[in-house]
Amino acid sequence: MNKVILVLLSVFLVLTAFIQLPDLMQYDSKRVLQIFILIVAGILVLVSIIKAYLKKNVKNLTTYFNVSKYPFVVTAILFLAGLLSAFLSTNIQFALLEFIFLFLLLSLAFSIAPCTHSDHHFFGRLILGTALIYSLIYIIIFFGNYISSFLNPMITLWPEKYNFIINIDGKELVGKEVLYFDHKRFFNHTQTWTLPLLVGLTAFYKRKEHEKLQSILLIVLASFWWMLIFASGGRGSMLSLILSVGILTMIWGKDLIPFLKFGSISLVLGALNYLIIFKWIPSSNADLPLLRSSDSGRLDMWQRALESWLQNPLFGIGPMHYSKLESAPTFAHPHNFYIQFLTEWGLIAFIALAFLIGFLVKNVIDNYPDKNQKFQSRFLYISVSWSLSAALIHAFFSGVFHTPLSQIWFVLLISWLIGFNRKKSSGTQFNTVRRYASFTYVVLILIVSSIVYDDVLTIYQGYEEYISNYPESKFYPRFWRQGLFE
């Protein structure tokens, strides 16, 4: 049953970027599809729970805390502090949605964590395959768009977006673009998750003498992924990927040499590709420099967030309440997950979150495969760790944990690492954790579904109402594309 859920999540990550539901913006289309997949996963989890009961395989949950009680005690503190913060907020519904959705994703990660070696092997291959197929499809479509942009004036060069409509004889002609995201930064988020996996695959195949062609092709693919980071001005992705691999090199030493080597080669090739494809070829209109000196308004957002936090230091202003409309529309999150969490959830929950991240980092370091094991057993561990650490660093500058695709990548990678940690506990204890998480997930997906049901049915009306009230304003995404509330 877990394999079915994993395949569904993989299909979501590969195809959702290229699907847009009628009358919805790209962001909301992805959110609705995400909720649908999570509901289907909830049904499958419920079926597995029922089957376990019928087979009388459910053990006493008292063994749950025997795995390691400290992370669960901290999680309980985070839960209680967050719940209290939500009920103290001015809009409990939106606060509960943000609060519950976080624990929904965490419970899903635990409930699908692999419990056998074969399951873990399948899971790892699925993660790599998902990153490979998604990036390959995107690059192929990009080059089709690139060629077409010079032949058809109605097709804009990636990553630019048309913001006008031409009316000819009563027919509306809308410019075509293939970014597939409402903003280029949302695409950059997916690059932060997937580029370490592509580099890891390259390092793996390079060590196999009869598969050097695959390694060369993967380097080329990764170089195009870097090229799109340059072309979109993705400073956050660039900084987080480089900084995170540097930190891991200091921790694990020479095992990172292949990753540094092929990461650097693909980076240099990506820069050359960018210069050739976006700068040297005539008529190219890419003009957003990667190395920009401005903070893009982030310092003002962080200051505003911290000033709001001081209104209620212990429990914050309430989950999602940075998005609350005070007078005129402004950003729905401060582009720093940690400052946002402190502001909205309060100091107690923030300290608990910091401890959980600390436990996660410690477990990732402690569970590193033994030196006497083959490189094949370590390259995926390094790749996943690099991807997750890059996302954690990227969260200092962007809403990488807000967007639908990023959230599912987070679930998959955390779940894979949790499965690796099963070696530290008995099979009974590990299975008990999964069952407890499965019960939690089913309950939470029911609550989330009931909260967002009306929103899903009225998204388009929400667009119209917002534009009517604030005709000169932009949409500011948070949970939904129009992420602000009163």
C-alpha positions as a printed Julia matrix, in Angstrom:
486×3 Matrix{Float64}:
   0.0    0.0     0.0
   2.83   2.4     0.81
   4.33   1.83   -2.63
   1.07   2.93   -4.23
   1.14   6.15   -2.17
   4.77   6.76   -3.1
   4.04   6.31   -6.8
   1.09   8.73   -6.52
   3.31  11.35   -4.87
   5.95  10.79   -7.56
   3.4   11.24  -10.35
   2.2   14.4    -8.64
   5.73  15.84   -8.58
   6.42  14.96  -12.21
   3.15  15.99  -13.85
   1.57  18.68  -11.69
   3.96  21.36  -12.92
   2.56  20.91  -16.43
  -1.16  20.7   -15.56
  -3.42  23.67  -14.98
  -7.0   23.16  -13.85
  -9.64  25.32  -15.56
 -10.26  28.82  -14.12
  -7.38  28.48  -11.65
  -3.96  30.07  -11.54
  -0.98  27.74  -11.65
  -0.34  28.0    -7.92
  -3.91  27.16   -6.92
  -4.09  24.41   -9.5
  -1.09  22.76   -7.88
  -2.59  23.26   -4.42
  -5.91  21.67   -5.37
  -4.11  18.72   -6.97
  -1.92  18.41   -3.88
  -4.96  18.26   -1.6
  -6.55  15.68   -3.9
  -3.45  13.47   -3.77
  -3.27  13.84    0.03
  -6.92  12.79    0.31
  -6.29   9.74   -1.88
  -3.25   8.92    0.27
  -5.48   9.26    3.35
  -7.95   6.75    1.92
  -5.14   4.3     1.2
  -3.7    4.78    4.69
  -7.13   4.16    6.21
  -7.51   0.96    4.18
  -4.13  -0.25    5.46
  -5.18   0.52    9.05
  -8.4   -1.45    8.64
  -6.52  -4.38    7.13
  -4.06  -4.34   10.05
  -6.92  -4.48   12.54
  -8.62  -7.31   10.7
  -5.37  -9.23   10.76
  -4.87  -8.26   14.42
  -1.42  -6.88   13.69
  -1.77  -3.67   15.7
   0.5   -3.65   18.74
   0.14  -1.72   21.95
   1.03   1.93   21.33
   2.84   2.18   24.65
   6.01   1.1    22.84
   5.77   4.27   20.79
   7.9    6.33   23.14
  10.53   3.61   23.46
  12.1    4.65   20.17
  13.46   7.91   21.51
  11.23   9.95   23.73
  12.94  13.34   23.47
  11.94  14.19   19.87
   8.36  13.2    20.63
   8.24  15.25   23.82
   9.51  18.25   21.84
   6.93  17.53   19.12
   4.22  17.46   21.77
   5.39  20.86   23.04
   5.36  22.2    19.47
   1.85  20.83   18.99
   0.47  22.32   22.2
   2.18  25.7    21.71
   1.01  25.89   18.11
  -2.52  24.9    19.02
  -2.69  27.54   21.73
  -1.26  30.11   19.31
  -3.97  29.21   16.8
  -6.8   29.62   19.32
  -5.39  32.92   20.54
  -5.3   34.33   17.0
  -7.89  36.63   15.45
  -8.84  34.21   12.65
  -8.86  30.7    14.05
  -9.82  29.0    10.78
  -6.75  30.17    8.86
  -4.51  29.6    11.88
  -5.77  26.03   12.28
  -5.28  25.33    8.58
  -1.61  26.32    8.76
  -1.13  24.51   12.08
  -2.82  21.29   10.99
  -1.19  21.23    7.56
   2.29  21.17    9.08
   1.48  18.15   11.23
  -0.39  16.57    8.33
   2.82  16.58    6.25
   4.91  15.29    9.15
   2.48  12.46    9.92
   2.42  11.47    6.24
   6.23  11.33    6.21
   6.22   8.93    9.17
   3.32   6.83    7.9
   4.99   6.07    4.53
   8.51   5.61    5.89
  10.0    2.34    4.57
  10.37  -0.42    7.14
  12.34  -3.0     5.12
  15.52  -2.9     3.1
  13.68  -3.64   -0.16
  11.11  -0.9     0.52
  13.89   1.55    1.26
  15.7    0.6    -1.95
  12.49   1.08   -3.97
  11.87   4.43   -2.26
  15.36   5.71   -3.08
  15.11   4.73   -6.72
  11.71   6.4    -6.92
  13.11   9.67   -5.53
  15.95   9.67   -8.05
  13.66   8.71  -10.92
  11.19  11.45  -10.0
  13.9   14.13  -10.01
  15.34  12.82  -13.29
  12.04  12.58  -15.19
  10.74  15.93  -13.95
  13.91  17.83  -14.89
  14.24  16.03  -18.23
  10.65  16.83  -19.26
  11.06  20.45  -18.21
  14.31  20.9   -20.15
  12.82  19.34  -23.29
   9.82  21.69  -23.13
  12.13  24.63  -22.41
  14.12  24.09  -25.61
  10.93  23.79  -27.62
   9.83  27.12  -26.15
  13.28  28.63  -26.72
  13.24  27.86  -30.45
   9.61  28.92  -30.83
  10.23  32.25  -29.05
  12.37  33.4   -32.0
   9.8   32.31  -34.59
   6.55  33.47  -32.99
   6.18  36.93  -31.37
   3.35  35.61  -29.21
   5.69  33.16  -27.48
   7.91  34.72  -24.84
  11.33  33.46  -23.9
  11.59  31.6   -20.6
  11.2   32.66  -17.8
   9.36  35.85  -18.8
   5.56  35.99  -18.57
   3.1   37.9   -20.72
   0.82  40.28  -18.84
  -1.34  41.45  -21.72
  -4.05  40.14  -24.07
  -4.48  41.11  -27.74
  -8.05  41.37  -29.03
  -8.42  40.74  -32.79
 -11.88  40.63  -34.37
 -13.43  39.78  -31.03
 -10.97  36.97  -30.33
  -8.61  37.2   -27.36
  -5.03  36.09  -28.03
  -2.98  35.49  -24.89
   0.78  35.31  -25.06
   2.17  31.84  -24.46
   4.86  31.07  -21.9
   6.06  27.79  -20.46
   7.3   28.66  -17.02
   4.42  26.53  -15.59
   4.67  28.41  -12.3
   3.04  31.69  -11.26
   6.47  32.95  -10.29
   9.98  31.88  -11.26
  10.94  31.52   -7.59
   8.43  28.68   -7.16
  10.25  26.87   -9.96
  13.6   27.62   -8.28
  12.28  25.84   -5.18
  11.98  22.6    -7.15
  15.52  23.08   -8.45
  16.85  23.35   -4.9
  15.33  19.95   -4.11
  16.26  18.17   -7.33
  19.7   19.4    -8.42
  21.58  17.53   -5.63
  19.82  14.34   -6.75
  20.93  14.87  -10.36
  24.53  15.48   -9.26
  24.34  12.41   -7.03
  23.19  10.28   -9.97
  26.08  11.63  -12.02
  28.57  10.68   -9.32
  27.06   7.21   -9.11
  27.21   6.41  -12.82
  30.7    7.87  -13.21
  32.04   5.08  -10.99
  30.58   2.41  -13.27
  32.98   1.9   -16.17
  30.34   0.6   -18.61
  27.89   3.43  -17.94
  29.99   6.56  -18.55
  27.56   7.73  -21.25
  24.81   8.02  -18.62
  27.17  10.1   -16.48
  27.92  12.48  -19.35
  24.22  12.91  -20.16
  23.43  13.57  -16.5
  26.17  16.23  -16.32
  24.61  17.9   -19.36
  21.16  17.74  -17.78
  22.44  19.15  -14.48
  24.24  21.93  -16.38
  20.96  22.95  -18.01
  19.37  22.98  -14.53
  22.12  25.37  -13.38
  21.57  27.41  -16.54
  17.92  27.97  -15.64
  18.97  29.1   -12.16
  21.19  31.72  -13.79
  18.51  32.73  -16.29
  15.85  33.17  -13.61
  18.15  35.04  -11.21
  17.76  32.36   -8.55
  20.15  33.71   -5.92
  18.51  31.71   -3.12
  18.92  28.39   -4.93
  22.49  29.15   -5.92
  23.56  30.2    -2.44
  21.79  27.36   -0.62
  23.14  24.66   -2.95
  26.74  25.85   -2.71
  26.67  26.56    1.02
  25.0   23.26    1.92
  27.43  21.11   -0.05
  30.28  23.01    1.61
  28.89  22.26    5.06
  28.44  18.56    4.22
  32.02  18.42    2.93
  33.26  19.68    6.29
  31.24  16.91    8.0
  31.85  13.91    5.73
  35.13  14.89    4.07
  36.41  13.03    1.04
  33.12  11.23    0.37
  31.87  14.54   -1.01
  34.68  14.84   -3.56
  32.61  13.31   -6.42
  29.74  15.65   -5.57
  32.02  18.68   -5.49
  33.66  17.6    -8.73
  30.54  16.98  -10.77
  28.62  19.76   -9.08
  31.39  22.19  -10.08
  31.63  20.83  -13.63
  27.88  21.11  -14.16
  27.9   24.6   -12.59
  30.62  25.85  -14.95
  28.9   24.26  -17.94
  25.63  25.81  -16.79
  27.22  29.25  -16.7
  28.59  28.73  -20.23
  25.19  27.53  -21.43
  23.63  30.64  -19.93
  26.09  32.94  -21.68
  25.6   31.22  -25.02
  21.83  30.61  -24.94
  20.64  33.69  -23.06
  23.32  36.3   -23.74
  25.27  35.69  -26.95
  22.44  34.56  -29.23
  20.74  37.62  -30.78
  17.24  38.66  -29.67
  17.55  36.98  -26.31
  15.65  39.02  -23.71
  16.91  37.54  -20.46
  18.1   40.48  -18.42
  17.81  39.5   -14.76
  21.32  39.29  -13.26
  22.02  36.55  -10.74
  24.41  38.62   -8.65
  22.12  41.42   -7.47
  23.0   43.62   -4.51
  19.46  44.49   -3.39
  17.63  42.59   -0.65
  14.39  42.68   -2.69
  12.56  44.14    0.3
  13.39  41.23    2.58
  14.92  43.32    5.36
  11.75  45.4     5.61
   9.64  42.24    5.7
  11.81  40.72    8.42
  11.62  43.9    10.45
   7.86  44.0    10.14
   7.65  40.35   11.19
   9.8   40.83   14.29
   7.83  43.92   15.28
   4.65  41.86   15.04
   6.23  39.09   17.12
   6.9   41.52   19.96
   3.13  41.95   20.32
   2.96  38.42   21.72
   6.45  36.92   22.17
   5.4   33.58   23.71
   2.64  32.51   21.33
   3.04  34.84   18.36
   0.35  36.47   16.28
  -1.06  33.12   15.14
  -0.15  30.64   12.38
  -0.52  32.2     8.9
  -1.32  35.59   10.45
   1.55  37.4     8.75
  -0.86  37.12    5.79
  -3.6   39.04    7.59
  -4.72  42.19    5.78
  -4.29  45.22    7.97
  -4.86  48.04    5.47
  -3.3   47.61    2.01
  -2.14  44.27    0.55
   1.47  43.3     1.14
   3.53  40.11    1.1
   1.84  37.08    2.66
   5.06  35.78    4.24
   8.4   37.43    5.1
  10.55  35.25    2.81
  12.26  33.73    5.84
  10.63  30.6     7.23
  12.33  30.85   10.62
  11.47  34.49   11.29
   7.97  33.78   10.06
   7.6   30.8    12.38
   8.82  32.81   15.36
   6.45  35.66   14.51
   3.39  33.51   13.94
   3.82  30.6    16.34
   5.75  32.32   19.13
   8.96  31.69   21.05
   7.91  28.41   22.71
   6.99  26.73   19.43
  10.08  28.21   17.75
  12.4   26.7    20.38
  10.67  23.35   19.94
  11.13  23.6    16.16
  14.81  24.45   16.62
  15.27  21.34   18.79
  13.5   19.18   16.19
  15.76  20.5    13.44
  18.71  19.83   15.74
  17.51  16.22   16.31
  17.14  15.85   12.54
  20.65  17.1    11.83
  22.11  14.87   14.56
  20.32  11.8    13.21
  21.42  12.52    9.65
  25.03  12.72   10.82
  24.8    9.69   13.16
  23.1    7.45   10.56
  25.69   8.04    7.86
  26.57   4.68    6.24
  29.7    2.94    7.5
  32.96   3.64    5.73
  33.38  -0.04    4.85
  30.2    0.03    2.76
  30.3    0.61   -0.97
  29.87   4.06   -2.45
  26.55   2.9    -3.93
  25.13   2.72   -0.41
  26.27   6.26    0.42
  25.71   8.37   -2.68
  21.91   8.54   -2.24
  22.28   9.32    1.45
  24.58  12.22    0.59
  22.26  13.37   -2.22
  19.16  13.38   -0.01
  21.04  15.08    2.84
  22.38  17.72    0.45
  18.91  18.33   -0.96
  17.31  18.68    2.48
  20.08  20.88    3.88
  19.91  23.11    0.79
  16.16  23.54    1.33
  16.68  24.36    5.01
  19.18  27.06    4.04
  17.0   28.3     1.16
  14.19  28.78    3.72
  16.18  31.7     5.17
  15.47  33.68    1.99
  12.33  32.28    0.41
   9.04  30.49    1.02
  10.42  27.13   -0.01
   8.26  25.32    2.57
   5.03  27.0     1.42
   4.65  25.9    -2.18
   2.79  22.62   -2.95
   5.53  20.83   -4.9
   8.2   21.74   -2.34
   6.08  20.42    0.5
   5.76  17.01   -1.16
   9.49  16.89   -1.87
  10.01  17.6     1.83
   7.71  14.7     2.77
   9.51  12.24    0.49
  13.05  13.1     1.58
  12.22  13.25    5.3
  10.39   9.94    5.02
  13.36   8.3     3.28
  15.69   9.51    6.04
  13.26   8.29    8.71
  13.32   4.88    7.06
  17.11   4.91    7.21
  16.82   5.57   10.94
  14.86   2.36   11.48
  18.17   0.59   12.1
  18.34   2.4    15.45
  15.13   0.8    16.75
  13.4   -2.56   16.71
  10.96  -3.47   13.97
   8.07  -3.47   16.44
   8.89   0.01   17.71
   9.31   1.39   14.21
   6.05  -0.12   12.99
   4.27   1.29   16.03
   5.47   4.78   15.15
   4.16   4.33   11.62
   0.76   3.15   12.85
   0.44   6.04   15.25
   1.36   8.45   12.45
  -1.15   6.77   10.14
  -4.0    7.29   12.62
  -2.94  10.91   13.0
  -2.75  11.45    9.26
  -6.26  10.13    8.61
  -7.72  12.42   11.29
  -5.8   15.47   10.07
  -6.65  15.02    6.37
 -10.33  14.88    7.31
  -9.98  18.16    9.21
  -8.03  19.85    6.41
 -10.56  18.69    3.83
 -13.42  20.17    5.83
 -11.57  23.49    6.24
 -10.6   23.96    2.57
 -13.8   22.56    1.02
 -15.49  25.95    0.63
 -12.25  27.6    -0.49
 -11.8   25.12   -3.33
 -15.33  25.78   -4.59
 -14.96  29.56   -4.48
 -11.34  30.19   -5.56
 -12.33  32.0    -8.75
 -14.86  34.18   -6.91
 -12.08  34.98   -4.47
  -9.94  36.26   -7.34
 -12.74  38.56   -8.5
 -13.49  39.89   -5.04
  -9.83  40.64   -4.31
  -9.29  42.4    -7.65
 -12.49  44.4    -7.1
 -11.31  45.57   -3.67
  -7.65  46.11   -4.64
  -7.53  46.71   -8.42
  -3.95  48.01   -8.38
  -2.53  45.21   -6.25
  -0.84  41.91   -7.03
  -1.68  38.47   -5.7
   0.46  37.45   -2.73
   0.62  33.65   -2.34
   0.61  31.71    0.89
  -1.63  28.65    1.18
  -3.6   29.91   -1.84
  -2.39  32.15   -4.67
  -4.43  34.95   -3.18
  -2.9   34.31    0.22
  -4.18  37.33    2.17
  -7.21  37.3     4.47
  -9.06  39.82    6.62
